[in-house]
Amino acid sequence: MSIQKLSIDTLRLRSWGLLRETLSSRSVTKMTSGEVAVHDMSYQEVAEYDGTFEEAVTGDIIPKPKLMPYNDWIAWRKVTGKRPTKAMGCDRTTTSAEEAALWRSAMAVYYGETWRLGLDAMLADNAEAADQEASRRLCTSKKGVCIGSIFIRRSRVGCQFNDYVAFGDA
């Protein structure tokens, strides 16, 4: 593994090789093609912290993220996950592409390579639970009664209740 420190002037003269900026010194490191950069540290992953996202979790700077869809990740990062923003004193906000890559990486690190299957199963379970809750609310309504998957609603004419009317799968 060979890593060489290059000055910015030297860097301007060369446009080859893999380059990575380090946060601590803002110097640029040239990496040989046999090396693979695990993290692109040209941007800050966690506000008020110069390490990687995983290091921030390990160091209890931020909590381990739950298995979550991307939109929930963005909401979590805004508050709990300390997404870098100018309002938090960072040089810049992470881009959507950087956040998406970090989300995929974090889910894989904490929930394994099959995290997408787990997420799909979790979302399906949540949808089924929401459907059952909506059905329960509908079936306990004062406006009617539920028998199986059929909801029977009382109809009102004037101030009197008349016959029941059935709705649903018969």
Residue frames as a rotation matrix with the C-alpha (Angstrom) as fourth column:
MET 1
0.592 0.806 0.000 0.00
0.806 -0.592 0.000 0.00
0.000 0.000 -1.000 0.00
SER 2
-0.577 -0.817 -0.026 1.65
0.816 -0.577 0.038 3.23
-0.046 0.001 0.999 -1.05
ILE 3
0.675 0.737 -0.002 0.24
0.737 -0.675 0.039 6.60
0.028 -0.028 -0.999 -0.12
GLN 4
-0.513 -0.839 0.180 1.96
0.841 -0.534 -0.092 9.84
0.173 0.104 0.979 -1.01
LYS 5
0.288 0.525 -0.801 1.15
0.591 -0.756 -0.283 13.33
-0.754 -0.391 -0.528 0.24
LEU 6
-0.288 -0.316 0.904 0.96
0.925 -0.335 0.177 15.81
0.247 0.888 0.389 -2.60
SER 7
-0.706 0.076 -0.705 0.81
0.222 -0.920 -0.322 19.55
-0.673 -0.383 0.633 -2.44
ILE 8
0.399 0.912 -0.096 -2.07
0.261 -0.214 -0.941 21.36
-0.879 0.351 -0.323 -4.10
ASP 9
0.217 -0.395 -0.893 0.38
-0.809 -0.584 0.062 22.77
-0.546 0.709 -0.446 -6.70
THR 10
-0.845 -0.522 0.113 1.51
-0.399 0.758 0.515 19.26
-0.355 0.390 -0.850 -7.61
LEU 11
-0.352 0.806 0.475 -2.11
0.447 0.591 -0.672 18.16
-0.822 -0.024 -0.568 -7.76
ARG 12
0.443 0.536 -0.718 -2.94
-0.316 -0.657 -0.685 20.87
-0.839 0.531 -0.122 -10.29
LEU 13
-0.249 -0.653 -0.716 -0.29
-0.930 -0.044 0.364 19.47
-0.269 0.756 -0.596 -12.61
ARG 14
-0.992 -0.115 -0.058 -1.65
-0.125 0.968 0.216 15.90
0.031 0.222 -0.975 -12.44
SER 15
-0.175 0.985 0.002 -5.10
-0.985 -0.175 -0.002 14.69
-0.002 -0.002 1.000 -13.32
TRP 16
0.010 0.111 -0.994 -4.55
-0.365 0.926 0.100 10.95
0.931 0.362 0.050 -12.86
GLY 17
-0.841 -0.358 -0.407 -4.96
0.160 0.554 -0.817 8.50
0.518 -0.752 -0.409 -10.02
LEU 18
0.245 0.905 -0.347 -7.53
0.671 0.100 0.735 8.15
0.700 -0.413 -0.583 -7.29
LEU 19
-0.689 -0.462 0.559 -7.71
0.008 -0.775 -0.632 11.23
0.725 -0.431 0.537 -5.08
ARG 20
0.314 0.765 -0.563 -9.24
0.739 0.176 0.651 11.67
0.597 -0.620 -0.509 -1.65
GLU 21
-0.162 -0.294 0.942 -9.33
-0.307 -0.892 -0.331 14.78
0.938 -0.343 0.054 0.50
THR 22
-0.341 0.042 -0.939 -8.88
0.808 0.523 -0.270 14.27
0.480 -0.851 -0.212 4.24
LEU 23
0.629 0.715 0.304 -10.89
0.436 -0.648 0.625 16.39
0.644 -0.261 -0.719 6.64
SER 24
0.637 -0.348 -0.688 -8.25
0.696 -0.124 0.707 16.82
-0.331 -0.929 0.163 9.31
SER 25
-0.247 -0.848 -0.469 -5.59
0.435 -0.529 0.729 18.58
-0.866 -0.024 0.499 7.26
ARG 26
0.705 0.586 -0.399 -7.45
-0.159 -0.418 -0.895 19.28
-0.691 0.694 -0.202 4.04
SER 27
-0.399 -0.843 -0.361 -4.49
-0.709 0.034 0.705 17.72
-0.582 0.537 -0.611 2.24
VAL 28
0.618 0.575 -0.536 -5.02
-0.786 0.454 -0.420 15.45
0.002 0.681 0.733 -0.72
THR 29
-0.131 -0.611 0.780 -3.87
-0.488 0.725 0.486 11.83
-0.863 -0.317 -0.394 -0.66
LYS 30
0.030 0.064 -0.998 -3.03
-0.966 0.260 -0.012 9.91
0.259 0.963 0.069 -3.83
MET 31
0.209 0.117 0.971 -3.97
-0.527 0.850 0.011 6.25
-0.824 -0.514 0.240 -3.65
THR 32
-0.834 -0.497 -0.239 -2.66
-0.482 0.445 0.755 3.51
-0.269 0.745 -0.611 -5.91
SER 33
-0.244 0.803 -0.544 -5.20
-0.846 0.097 0.524 1.68
0.473 0.588 0.656 -8.06
GLY 34
-0.501 0.005 -0.866 -4.93
0.168 0.981 -0.092 -1.46
0.849 -0.192 -0.492 -5.88
GLU 35
-0.945 0.154 -0.288 -6.43
0.263 -0.161 -0.951 0.38
-0.193 -0.975 0.112 -2.92
VAL 36
-0.220 0.934 0.282 -10.10
0.584 -0.105 0.805 0.98
0.781 0.342 -0.522 -2.38
ALA 37
-0.884 0.007 0.468 -11.35
-0.315 -0.748 -0.584 3.95
0.346 -0.664 0.663 -0.39
VAL 38
-0.656 0.665 -0.356 -14.00
0.750 0.625 -0.214 2.69
0.081 -0.408 -0.909 2.02
HIS 39
0.378 0.772 -0.511 -15.40
0.778 -0.564 -0.277 6.15
-0.502 -0.293 -0.814 2.69
ASP 40
-0.046 -0.298 0.954 -15.32
0.712 -0.680 -0.178 9.30
0.701 0.670 0.243 0.65
MET 41
0.107 0.034 -0.994 -14.24
0.935 -0.342 0.089 11.75
-0.337 -0.939 -0.069 3.33
SER 42
-0.757 -0.335 0.561 -14.35
0.548 -0.793 0.267 14.77
0.355 0.509 0.784 1.05
TYR 43
-0.123 0.742 0.660 -17.50
-0.391 -0.647 0.655 15.69
0.912 -0.177 0.369 2.98
GLN 44
-0.838 -0.111 0.534 -18.51
-0.544 0.124 -0.830 15.45
0.026 -0.986 -0.164 6.61
GLU 45
-0.596 0.614 -0.518 -20.90
0.189 0.734 0.653 12.54
0.781 0.291 -0.553 7.28
VAL 46
0.258 0.627 -0.735 -21.99
0.919 0.076 0.387 13.64
0.298 -0.775 -0.557 10.77
ALA 47
0.491 -0.018 0.871 -22.32
-0.020 -1.000 -0.009 17.25
0.871 -0.014 -0.491 11.94
GLU 48
0.569 -0.339 0.749 -19.88
-0.798 -0.446 0.404 18.30
0.197 -0.828 -0.524 14.67
TYR 49
0.519 -0.429 0.739 -17.83
-0.144 0.809 0.570 15.13
-0.842 -0.403 0.358 14.10
ASP 50
0.140 -0.569 -0.810 -14.88
-0.943 -0.327 0.066 14.54
-0.302 0.755 -0.582 11.75
GLY 51
-0.732 -0.425 0.532 -15.00
-0.311 0.904 0.293 10.73
-0.606 0.049 -0.794 11.61
THR 52
-0.855 0.434 -0.285 -17.17
-0.109 0.387 0.915 8.36
0.508 0.813 -0.284 9.60
PHE 53
0.055 0.973 0.226 -20.82
-0.767 -0.104 0.633 7.65
0.639 -0.208 0.740 10.25
GLU 54
0.522 0.119 -0.845 -19.98
0.198 0.946 0.255 4.19
0.830 -0.300 0.470 11.65
GLU 55
-0.548 -0.783 -0.293 -17.36
0.549 -0.073 -0.833 5.70
0.631 -0.617 0.470 13.97
ALA 56
-0.645 0.397 0.653 -19.95
-0.576 -0.814 -0.074 8.19
0.502 -0.423 0.754 15.23
VAL 57
0.498 0.837 -0.227 -22.35
-0.503 0.492 0.711 5.33
0.706 -0.240 0.666 16.03
THR 58
0.257 -0.494 -0.830 -19.61
0.566 0.774 -0.286 3.28
0.783 -0.397 0.478 17.71
GLY 59
-0.767 -0.641 -0.003 -18.53
0.421 -0.500 -0.757 6.34
0.484 -0.582 0.654 19.73
ASP 60
-0.138 0.844 -0.519 -22.13
0.978 0.032 -0.208 7.04
-0.159 -0.536 -0.829 20.85
ILE 61
-0.943 -0.114 -0.314 -22.13
0.050 -0.978 0.205 10.40
-0.330 0.177 0.927 19.07
ILE 62
-0.275 0.900 -0.338 -25.35
-0.945 -0.188 0.267 9.29
0.177 0.393 0.902 17.36
PRO 63
0.016 0.328 0.945 -27.53
-0.530 0.804 -0.270 6.22
-0.848 -0.496 0.187 17.99
LYS 64
-0.889 -0.226 0.398 -27.55
0.143 0.689 0.711 3.20
-0.435 0.689 -0.580 15.68
PRO 65
-0.535 0.738 -0.411 -30.22
-0.844 -0.478 0.242 3.83
-0.018 0.477 0.879 13.03
LYS 66
-0.065 0.619 0.783 -33.23
-0.224 0.756 -0.616 1.54
-0.972 -0.215 0.090 12.94
LEU 67
-0.754 -0.023 0.657 -34.10
0.584 0.434 0.686 -0.34
-0.301 0.900 -0.314 9.77
MET 68
0.062 0.760 -0.647 -36.00
0.209 -0.644 -0.736 2.34
-0.976 -0.090 -0.199 7.88
PRO 69
0.476 0.148 0.867 -37.00
0.877 -0.001 -0.481 3.53
-0.070 0.989 -0.130 4.41
TYR 70
-0.427 -0.785 0.450 -35.09
0.836 -0.532 -0.135 6.43
0.345 0.319 0.883 2.85
ASN 71
0.046 0.498 0.866 -37.69
0.073 -0.866 0.495 9.12
0.996 0.040 -0.076 3.65
ASP 72
0.947 0.251 -0.202 -37.62
0.190 0.070 0.979 8.11
0.260 -0.965 0.018 7.32
TRP 73
0.172 -0.970 -0.171 -33.80
0.985 0.166 0.049 8.16
-0.020 -0.177 0.984 7.16
ILE 74
-0.362 -0.287 0.887 -33.86
0.480 -0.873 -0.087 11.79
0.799 0.394 0.454 5.99
ALA 75
0.552 0.635 0.541 -36.19
-0.196 -0.531 0.824 12.77
0.811 -0.561 -0.168 8.86
TRP 76
0.871 -0.280 -0.404 -34.02
0.492 0.478 0.728 10.84
-0.010 -0.832 0.554 11.36
ARG 77
-0.078 -0.977 0.200 -30.81
0.973 -0.119 -0.199 12.39
0.218 0.179 0.959 10.04
LYS 78
0.100 0.173 0.980 -32.25
0.225 -0.963 0.147 15.90
0.969 0.206 -0.136 10.32
VAL 79
0.644 0.228 0.730 -32.52
-0.598 -0.445 0.667 15.65
0.477 -0.866 -0.150 14.09
THR 80
0.868 -0.206 0.452 -31.10
-0.252 0.600 0.759 12.53
-0.427 -0.773 0.469 15.70
GLY 81
0.658 -0.585 0.474 -28.61
0.708 0.695 -0.125 11.47
-0.257 0.418 0.871 13.02
LYS 82
0.324 -0.541 -0.776 -26.95
0.090 -0.799 0.594 14.90
-0.942 -0.262 -0.210 12.80
ARG 83
0.461 -0.125 0.879 -27.01
0.886 0.121 -0.448 15.45
-0.050 0.985 0.167 9.05
PRO 84
-0.524 -0.735 -0.429 -24.43
0.680 -0.665 0.310 18.10
-0.513 -0.129 0.848 8.23
THR 85
0.510 0.629 0.588 -26.03
0.826 -0.547 -0.131 21.45
0.239 0.552 -0.798 7.35
LYS 86
-0.346 -0.601 0.720 -24.80
0.361 -0.794 -0.489 25.01
0.866 0.091 0.492 7.27
ALA 87
0.448 0.608 0.656 -27.19
-0.423 -0.502 0.754 25.76
0.788 -0.615 0.032 10.15
MET 88
0.976 -0.138 -0.170 -25.22
0.219 0.591 0.776 23.23
-0.007 -0.795 0.607 12.24
GLY 89
0.601 -0.769 -0.219 -21.96
-0.508 -0.579 0.638 24.99
-0.617 -0.272 -0.738 11.39
CYS 90
0.183 -0.518 0.835 -20.81
0.540 0.763 0.355 22.63
-0.822 0.385 0.420 8.63
ASP 91
-0.729 -0.550 -0.407 -19.13
-0.059 -0.543 0.838 23.77
-0.682 0.635 0.363 5.42
ARG 92
-0.607 0.564 -0.560 -21.96
-0.735 -0.128 0.666 22.32
0.304 0.816 0.492 3.37
THR 93
0.206 0.763 0.613 -25.02
-0.771 0.513 -0.379 20.09
-0.603 -0.395 0.693 3.49
THR 94
-0.687 -0.384 0.616 -24.72
0.007 0.845 0.534 16.56
-0.726 0.372 -0.578 2.18
THR 95
-0.610 0.453 -0.650 -26.31
-0.786 -0.237 0.572 16.02
0.105 0.859 0.500 -1.23
SER 96
0.472 0.851 0.229 -29.21
-0.843 0.512 -0.166 13.66
-0.258 -0.115 0.959 -1.84
ALA 97
0.590 -0.327 -0.738 -26.85
-0.330 0.737 -0.590 11.28
0.737 0.592 0.327 -3.65
GLU 98
-0.542 -0.831 0.122 -24.44
-0.410 0.134 -0.902 11.28
0.734 -0.539 -0.413 -0.67
GLU 99
-0.346 0.507 0.789 -27.31
-0.902 0.051 -0.428 10.69
-0.258 -0.860 0.440 1.77
ALA 100
0.714 0.628 -0.310 -28.71
-0.696 0.687 -0.210 7.85
0.081 0.366 0.927 -0.35
ALA 101
0.184 -0.745 -0.641 -25.28
-0.216 0.606 -0.766 6.18
0.959 0.279 -0.049 -0.49
LEU 102
-0.724 -0.451 0.522 -24.82
-0.561 -0.055 -0.826 6.63
0.401 -0.891 -0.214 3.27
TRP 103
0.117 0.870 0.479 -28.31
-0.960 0.222 -0.169 5.22
-0.254 -0.440 0.861 3.95
ARG 104
0.755 0.144 -0.640 -27.63
-0.432 0.844 -0.320 2.12
0.494 0.518 0.699 1.83
SER 105
-0.216 -0.940 -0.263 -24.24
-0.208 0.307 -0.929 1.67
0.954 -0.146 -0.261 3.46
ALA 106
-0.624 0.015 0.781 -25.59
-0.773 -0.154 -0.615 2.07
0.111 -0.988 0.107 7.02
MET 107
0.476 0.864 0.166 -28.47
-0.870 0.490 -0.057 -0.34
-0.131 -0.117 0.984 6.41
ALA 108
0.594 -0.329 -0.734 -26.04
-0.218 0.812 -0.541 -2.94
0.774 0.481 0.411 5.02
VAL 109
-0.503 -0.850 0.158 -23.59
-0.349 0.033 -0.937 -2.49
0.791 -0.526 -0.313 7.92
TYR 110
-0.685 0.221 0.694 -26.20
-0.721 -0.067 -0.690 -2.77
-0.106 -0.973 0.205 10.67
TYR 111
0.230 0.889 0.395 -28.75
-0.696 0.434 -0.571 -5.12
-0.680 -0.144 0.719 9.06
GLY 112
-0.216 -0.438 0.873 -26.69
0.186 0.859 0.477 -7.25
-0.958 0.266 -0.104 6.68
GLU 113
-0.940 -0.275 -0.200 -26.63
-0.145 -0.210 0.967 -7.59
-0.308 0.938 0.157 2.92
THR 114
-0.614 0.783 0.102 -30.28
0.646 0.424 0.635 -8.75
0.454 0.456 -0.766 2.86
TRP 115
-0.810 0.261 -0.525 -31.51
0.282 -0.612 -0.739 -5.60
-0.514 -0.747 0.422 4.62
ARG 116
-0.766 0.546 -0.339 -33.81
-0.634 -0.552 0.542 -4.74
0.109 0.630 0.769 1.70
LEU 117
-0.426 0.617 -0.661 -35.75
0.149 0.769 0.622 -7.98
0.892 0.166 -0.420 2.19
GLY 118
-0.557 0.163 -0.814 -36.10
0.830 0.117 -0.545 -7.19
0.006 -0.980 -0.201 5.89
LEU 119
-0.875 0.225 -0.429 -37.25
-0.150 -0.968 -0.202 -3.66
-0.461 -0.112 0.880 5.09
ASP 120
-0.640 0.665 -0.384 -39.83
-0.498 0.021 0.867 -4.93
0.585 0.746 0.318 2.56
ALA 121
-0.374 0.486 -0.790 -41.16
0.588 0.783 0.203 -7.44
0.717 -0.389 -0.578 5.10
MET 122
-0.711 0.055 -0.701 -41.33
0.615 -0.436 -0.657 -4.75
-0.342 -0.898 0.277 7.79
LEU 123
-0.860 0.389 -0.332 -43.21
-0.473 -0.852 0.226 -2.37
-0.195 0.351 0.916 5.48
ALA 124
-0.488 0.700 -0.521 -45.65
-0.176 0.506 0.844 -5.13
0.855 0.504 -0.124 4.46
ASP 125
-0.445 0.287 -0.848 -46.29
0.831 0.485 -0.272 -5.96
0.334 -0.826 -0.454 8.13
ASN 126
-0.828 0.100 -0.552 -46.87
0.220 -0.847 -0.484 -2.27
-0.516 -0.522 0.679 8.91
ALA 127
-0.763 0.572 -0.302 -49.30
-0.588 -0.419 0.692 -1.93
0.269 0.705 0.656 5.98
GLU 128
-0.376 0.620 -0.689 -51.20
0.275 0.785 0.556 -5.04
0.885 0.020 -0.465 7.10
ALA 129
-0.566 0.119 -0.815 -51.37
0.820 -0.019 -0.572 -3.76
-0.084 -0.993 -0.087 10.67
ALA 130
-0.893 0.238 -0.382 -52.64
-0.223 -0.971 -0.084 -0.38
-0.391 0.010 0.920 9.44
ASP 131
-0.592 0.705 -0.390 -55.31
-0.403 0.160 0.901 -2.11
0.698 0.690 0.189 7.34
GLN 132
-0.341 0.445 -0.828 -56.42
0.685 0.720 0.105 -4.18
0.644 -0.532 -0.550 10.34
GLU 133
-0.739 0.032 -0.673 -56.54
0.538 -0.573 -0.618 -1.07
-0.406 -0.819 0.406 12.53
ALA 134
-0.840 0.465 -0.278 -58.62
-0.541 -0.741 0.398 0.79
-0.021 0.485 0.874 9.95
SER 135
-0.409 0.695 -0.592 -60.91
-0.053 0.629 0.775 -2.21
0.911 0.349 -0.221 9.66
ARG 136
-0.505 0.174 -0.845 -61.21
0.834 0.348 -0.427 -2.39
0.220 -0.921 -0.321 13.47
ARG 137
-0.877 0.165 -0.451 -62.09
0.037 -0.913 -0.407 1.30
-0.478 -0.374 0.795 13.66
LEU 138
-0.689 0.642 -0.337 -64.66
-0.592 -0.230 0.772 0.89
0.418 0.732 0.539 10.91
CYS 139
-0.339 0.548 -0.765 -66.20
0.248 0.836 0.489 -2.15
0.907 -0.024 -0.419 12.61
THR 140
-0.464 0.176 -0.868 -66.57
0.884 0.030 -0.467 -0.40
-0.056 -0.984 -0.170 15.96
SER 141
-0.938 0.133 0.321 -68.26
-0.028 -0.949 0.314 2.63
0.346 0.285 0.894 14.46
LYS 142
-0.642 0.764 -0.069 -71.54
0.034 -0.062 -0.998 3.82
-0.766 -0.643 0.013 15.97
LYS 143
-0.252 0.530 -0.810 -72.84
-0.889 -0.457 -0.022 4.10
-0.382 0.715 0.586 12.41
GLY 144
0.487 0.454 -0.746 -73.07
-0.739 0.670 -0.075 0.37
0.466 0.588 0.662 11.86
VAL 145
0.480 -0.286 0.829 -71.71
-0.493 0.694 0.525 -3.07
-0.726 -0.661 0.193 12.48
CYS 146
-0.148 -0.627 -0.765 -69.13
-0.977 0.212 0.015 -5.32
0.153 0.749 -0.644 10.80
ILE 147
0.637 0.266 0.723 -69.73
-0.357 0.934 -0.028 -8.98
-0.683 -0.240 0.690 10.02
GLY 148
0.389 -0.620 0.681 -66.60
0.791 0.604 0.098 -10.56
-0.472 0.501 0.725 8.54
SER 149
-0.730 -0.680 0.068 -65.47
0.600 -0.590 0.540 -8.28
-0.327 0.435 0.839 5.73
ILE 150
-0.226 0.738 0.635 -68.94
0.654 -0.368 0.661 -6.75
0.722 0.565 -0.400 5.28
PHE 151
-0.960 -0.014 -0.281 -69.75
0.215 -0.678 -0.703 -3.44
-0.181 -0.735 0.654 6.95
ILE 152
-0.159 0.968 0.193 -73.43
0.876 0.048 0.481 -2.84
0.456 0.246 -0.855 7.56
ARG 153
-0.974 -0.216 0.066 -74.29
0.182 -0.922 -0.342 0.80
0.134 -0.321 0.938 7.96
ARG 154
-0.170 0.936 -0.309 -77.44
0.813 -0.044 -0.580 2.17
-0.557 -0.350 -0.753 9.48
SER 155
-0.657 0.029 0.753 -79.16
0.548 -0.668 0.503 4.61
0.518 0.743 0.423 7.20
ARG 156
-0.583 0.414 -0.699 -80.99
0.507 -0.486 -0.711 7.66
-0.635 -0.769 0.073 8.51
VAL 157
-0.434 0.552 0.712 -84.08
0.595 -0.418 0.687 9.27
0.677 0.722 -0.147 7.07
GLY 158
0.449 0.527 0.721 -85.04
-0.188 -0.734 0.653 12.41
0.873 -0.429 -0.231 8.95
CYS 159
-0.094 -0.456 0.885 -84.55
-0.966 -0.174 -0.192 11.54
0.241 -0.873 -0.424 12.61
GLN 160
0.675 0.403 0.618 -85.43
-0.566 0.820 0.083 7.86
-0.473 -0.405 0.782 12.38
PHE 161
-0.562 -0.827 0.007 -83.07
-0.686 0.471 0.554 4.96
-0.461 0.307 -0.833 11.69
ASN 162
0.536 0.736 -0.413 -84.27
-0.840 0.417 -0.347 2.61
-0.083 0.533 0.842 8.99
ASP 163
0.986 -0.096 0.137 -83.02
0.110 0.989 -0.099 -0.71
-0.126 0.113 0.986 7.62
TYR 164
0.213 -0.977 -0.002 -79.36
-0.103 -0.024 0.994 -1.66
-0.972 -0.211 -0.106 7.42
VAL 165
0.918 -0.059 -0.393 -77.47
-0.396 -0.050 -0.917 -1.31
0.035 0.997 -0.070 4.13
ALA 166
0.647 -0.693 0.319 -74.52
0.404 0.666 0.627 -3.65
-0.647 -0.277 0.710 3.41
PHE 167
0.749 -0.557 -0.360 -71.16
-0.654 -0.533 -0.536 -2.49
0.107 0.637 -0.763 2.02
GLY 168
-0.055 -0.897 0.438 -68.06
-0.807 0.298 0.510 -4.54
-0.588 -0.326 -0.740 1.26
ASP 169
-0.681 -0.285 -0.674 -67.15
-0.649 0.662 0.375 -7.93
0.339 0.693 -0.636 -0.17
ALA 170
0.229 0.823 0.519 -70.10
-0.916 0.362 -0.171 -10.28
-0.328 -0.437 0.837 -0.08
